[in-house]
Amino acid sequence: MIYHSTRGASGEIGGCGAVARGIAADGGLYIPEEFPHISPEDIEALAGMDYIGRAKAVLGLYFPEFSEVEMQALCEAAYGGEKFDCEAVAPTVKLNDDTHILELFHGPTCAFKDMALQMLPGLLTASLRKTGEERKVCILVATSGDTGKAALEGFRDVRGSEIVVFYPRDGVSQVQKLQMTTQEGKNVHVCAVAGNFDDAQTGVKRVFADAETEKLLNDKGIFLSSANSINWGRLAPQIVYYFSAYCDLLNEGVIKCGDLVNFCVPTGNFGNILAGFIASLMGLPVGRFICASNANDVLTDFIRTGTYDRNRDFHTTISPSMDILISSNVERLIYLLSDCNAKLTAERMKSLSETGKYSLSDMESAVLGEYFWGGCCDDEATKAAIRENFTEFGYTADTHTAVALSVLADYRRETGDDTHTVVVSTASPYKFCDSVLSAVKGGEYESTTALFAELEKATGVAIPAPLAGLAAKSVRFTDCIEKDKLRDHVLSVL
């Protein structure tokens, strides 16, 4: 399995090398030369497996460097034991006759990032051994809320690693902030940035691209890698749960093998929905990917017009993990839409950096519209979706899942499409308890862990064990830096 950079200047590399490096030397993102095919018969076979079996089968196609025994061990370490609070790992539950919810928040940090970040540490360290890398790896992360905690938990005290996480000071929920700043582990480091997520993400990318920093760290026996979805090792495990959800619907008799299913995905950095798109390129029968955004509607406009334009107001919303204007994984999408034209992709990324925008060709835009439909909603519509789905179906959605539910309703009204749809649910409602409680009961609440008991009483949803003791933990990390000081902070930490 050969991987290339989306910008074309970094040559060929194997899967283990792509995971170890995280981001290509030319600033591009690694992507496979071709996608393996999964047939209808293969899907039926997957339906007879548990989640660990499905993960082993799908991921093994992308990492042939690992034997079946090695991949089985990696998947068991990621998804076995008591790491997830339900046997199914990622259950697909019925909301109504034509809508199901894929719950990805049953892991140790109560967010969908666990689905990949419980796998990545083992995959990365095993990849380092395969490639003969002897230097210490520093995982550098920018987070809009959930990636940070999931990465910190996944890499906590992993031998031969350090992890540095940057989060926007005022751009995460109080629960998300507490999860990160109280993180245990000798090799973990957390720092706020005086700016938004895009500032943190841009700063991290600049550190990766800085040759002087690379040399300074190399001299100390350290190299940088990523746990964001720019790393193929973060993205690949997310492909698995799209196949798994389809298999669940097969097993429940909701669909027959070969029937099309839609997926509605709350989307920020575009990694989650891109994993689904890749699953469809592998053979998963998907009708449409419904890309759901909050008031930061750059992706909605991109899908509808073919122009990506980040030159707009940035909104701080009650769905903070989607408060993003520069969605990194769109780079992989436009590379594929351009028939893998690396030169054109590099030019568009340069244009995005310098002017804040670029446009697809008419043909590319038409293909984009065949696969994707984009919609958005504001905070009031988000709360309305929480309230309506709780009242009508007894389902308590977090703010990000509620964005997807609201946009799905808009999609169905506009298109009349009644295809069975899986809404990808990304977080526990307890991570955004003030907004969820406000939607369910009315009134305004301060975002604190003191609301947990009240939300449990109002909804009947049990407080997740990983969050129950959060208030009693001691805060370890209080630093906040300016957005142009990330390099200095990384060097001081290391």
Stockholm file with secondary structure:
# STOCKHOLM 1.0

chainA/1-494         MIYHSTRGASGEIGGCGAVARGIAADGGLYIPEEFPHISPEDIEALAGMDYIGRAKAVLGLYFPEFSEVEMQALCEAAYGGEKFDCEAVAPTVKLNDDTHILELFHGPTCAFKDMALQMLPGLLTASLRKTGEERKVCILVATSGDTGKAALEGFRDVRGSEIVVFYPRDGVSQVQKLQMTTQEGKNVHVCAVAGNFDDAQTGVKRVFADAETEKLLNDKGIFLSSANSINWGRLAPQIVYYFSAYCDLLNEGVIKCGDLVNFCVPTGNFGNILAGFIASLMGLPVGRFICASNANDVLTDFIRTGTYDRNRDFHTTISPSMDILISSNVERLIYLLSDCNAKLTAERMKSLSETGKYSLSDMESAVLGEYFWGGCCDDEATKAAIRENFTEFGYTADTHTAVALSVLADYRRETGDDTHTVVVSTASPYKFCDSVLSAVKGGEYESTTALFAELEKATGVAIPAPLAGLAAKSVRFTDCIEKDKLRDHVLSVL
#=GR chainA/1-494 SS CCEEETTSCSCCBCHHHHHHHCSCTTSCCEEESSCCCCCHHHHHHHHTSCHHHHHHHHHHHHCTTSCHHHHHHHHHHHHSTTSSSSTTSSCEEEEETTEEEEECCCSTTSBTTHHHHTTHHHHHHHHHHHHTCCSEEEEEEECSSHHHHHHHHHHTTCTTEEEEEEEETTSSCHHHHHHHHTCCCTTEEEEEEESCHHHHHHHHHHHHHCHHHHHHHHHTTEEEEECSTTSHHHHHHHHHHHHHHHHHHHHTTSSCTTCCEEEEEECSSSHHHHHHHHHHHHTCCEEEEEEEECSCCHHHHHHHHSEEECCSCCCCCSSGGGCCSSCTTHHHHHHHHTTSCHHHHHHHHHHHHHHSEEECCHHHHHHHHHHEEEEECCHHHHHHHHHHHHHHHCCCCCHHHHHHHHHHHHHHHHHCCCCCEEEEECBCGGGGHHHHHHHHHCSCCCCSGGGHHHHHHHHCCCCCHHHHTGGGSCCCCCCEEETTCHHHHHHHHC
#=GC SS_cons         CCEEETTSCSCCBCHHHHHHHCSCTTSCCEEESSCCCCCHHHHHHHHTSCHHHHHHHHHHHHCTTSCHHHHHHHHHHHHSTTSSSSTTSSCEEEEETTEEEEECCCSTTSBTTHHHHTTHHHHHHHHHHHHTCCSEEEEEEECSSHHHHHHHHHHTTCTTEEEEEEEETTSSCHHHHHHHHTCCCTTEEEEEEESCHHHHHHHHHHHHHCHHHHHHHHHTTEEEEECSTTSHHHHHHHHHHHHHHHHHHHHTTSSCTTCCEEEEEECSSSHHHHHHHHHHHHTCCEEEEEEEECSCCHHHHHHHHSEEECCSCCCCCSSGGGCCSSCTTHHHHHHHHTTSCHHHHHHHHHHHHHHSEEECCHHHHHHHHHHEEEEECCHHHHHHHHHHHHHHHCCCCCHHHHHHHHHHHHHHHHHCCCCCEEEEECBCGGGGHHHHHHHHHCSCCCCSGGGHHHHHHHHCCCCCHHHHTGGGSCCCCCCEEETTCHHHHHHHHC
//
